Amino acid sequence: MSELQINTTQNVKIKFNAAGAGERLLAFMIDMAIKIGYLLLVGNIFNAFQNMDQWSQIGINTLLGLPVMFYTLVLESFLQGQTIGKRILKIRVVKIDGYQASISDYLVRWFFRIVDIYMIGLGFFVMLFNNKTQRLGDMAAGTAVINLKDNVTINHTILENLREDYKPTYLNVIKLSDNDARIIKETFASAKTTKDYQTLIKLRSKIMEVTDIKEMKQKTDMEFIDVVLKDYNYYTQDM
């Protein structure tokens, strides 16, 4: 399993295990089985439309085929980089800069499936000879697929220890994604260790910009970032 090093915008290096080509292929096969199952199901249900004219049948077949066509794009966009197959295999699409991929990134990856998958499976062979296990769509979108099965402790995750009587300060932290929170925690820990106050200032400023927090209620950047992480965990722990 190859190691993938992601450089965040705060110039902090975070290491992940890149999902292997075999895992990605298996996830693809699971998704393909779901698509085939769907087509067989709707095909049996709509056999009653066989007596319709040719253009009506083409229209209905096109409409029924849309979920299959846009399956990957829609699920990755709404499940933060995962399809059902990827979720089962515990792998996920992320940006190389460490942030959550955007819909435009997923769109680029989805478009390149025409070349990667449907043209003699070119993407699979590209992954075999790529140290980040990227297919062409990943290269174009600046993404990679990481393995989520690593055993980590609370210090390596977005989780924070909270008192039972903890009261949150910033509701706006729910605008962050899990990936954002993880990067904030990694950067925060690194900056505290090295006493890199410039990075702390930049990190606090970026958090306020993304979450639209107008006023910092703590005295220092460290206190503010610490509260943001705790608040995020408070609001998302039961979601």
Sequence and secondary structure as in RCSB ss.txt:
>XXXX:A:sequence
MSELQINTTQNVKIKFNAAGAGERLLAFMIDMAIKIGYLLLVGNIFNAFQNMDQWSQIGINTLLGLPVMFYTLVL
ESFLQGQTIGKRILKIRVVKIDGYQASISDYLVRWFFRIVDIYMIGLGFFVMLFNNKTQRLGDMAAGTAVINLKD
NVTINHTILENLREDYKPTYLNVIKLSDNDARIIKETFASAKTTKDYQTLIKLRSKIMEVTDIKEMKQKTDMEFI
DVVLKDYNYYTQDM
>XXXX:A:secstr
  EEEEE TTS EEEEEB  HHHHHHHHHHHHHHHHHHHHHHHHHGGGGGGS HHHHHHHHHHHHHHHHTHHHHH
HHHTTS  HHHHHHTEEEEETTSS   HHHHHHHHHTHHHHTTTTTHHHHHHHT TT   HHHHHHTEEEEE   
   GGGSS     TT   S GGGGGS HHHHHHHHHHHHHHHHHT HHHHHHHHHHHHHHHT     SSSHHHHH
HHHHHHHHHHHTT 
